[in-house]
Amino acid sequence: MSLFNTHTLTVKRYTGLYVNGRWTQSLSSTFTITTSWQPANGRDTETLPEGKRSQQIYKCYPATELFVADPVNGQPADIVVGIDGKDYEVISCAPNQNNIINHHKAMCTRVKEGS
């Protein structure tokens, strides 16, 4: 995506399982993506759930699909380390396979300290 400033960002992918009834999460891998990193605008946030609209939201356009949290199978969301060094949880990721520049549009929200 050469039209935008691109950044190389780190993605943390976690796995987890229940041990004696308690959720135990561990870092399974890290990898880098090259993507544009932009604040979400009002039109972007309209599609988000009510509780997410007032949070600090960024959008990015990676070639790699990023995982969102899946409570059914226990998959935690990917965490993207933003250009400010803060962690952002992926809350949506949709493909845009237009055969020109195939990519995904991911929305990420700031992870609160201590979470």
Secondary structure by P-SEA (a helix, b strand, c coil): cccccccbbbbbbbbbbbcccbbbbbbccccccbbbbbcccccccccccccccccbbbbbbbcbbbbccccccbbbbbbbbccccbbbbbcbbbbbccccbbbbbbbbbbbcccc
